[in-house]
Amino acid sequence: MENNYLQKAKNAMNQFMQNNDEQSQRAAQNAIQSAYNEATPEEQQQLQQLEQQLKESNQLK
């Protein structure tokens, strides 16, 4: 079962992709970092992918 923190990170990332604003970006970053503490190695890979998406979208601005 996916951990709750990972789901929150995914939700925050989706919110950022919709709003594309600084507040949503910070929320996504914070959610990703919080999720790392409870994540399995597989979940950490997913979090790394989310983090990479966040970095790439920030570079496109």
N, C-alpha and C positions, 0 to 999 in steps of 0.2 A: 504494500500500500504506500502510495506517495505521501511524503510527510507534509504536514500542514504549511510549514515554512516554504517549502518548494512551491506549493500551490499559490501561496501569497506572492511569491516572487514572480511567478508566471502571470498572475493577475495584474500585478503592478507594472510589469513589462507591457502587457496588452493595453493598459491604461495610458502608458507613456506613448505607445505607438499611435493611439487615437488622438491624444492631446498634443503630443510633441512639445511640451513646455518644460521649463526648468524644474518646477515643483514635482511633476510626474517623474522626471528623470531622477531626481534625488530620492524619491520614494522607491523607485525601482532599484537603485543602487543599494539603498538601506535594506530592502527586502532580500536582495540577493546575498548581501553580506550576512544577514541574520540566518538565512537558510543554510549557509556553509557549516555552521556549528552543529547542526542536527543531521546533515546530509550523509547518505551512504556514498561510496565511491561513484556509483552510477549516477546518483543525483548530483554529485559534484560536477560531473561531466555536463549534465544538462544546465547547471548553473553557469558553468564556464561559457557555454554557448549563448546563454542569455546575456552574460556580461559582454561577450564579443559583439553581439547585436547592438547592445547599448552603446558601446564605443564606436561602432561603425556608423550608427545613426547620428551620433554626436559630431562625427567628422564631416558628415554631409551638410550640416548647417552652414 
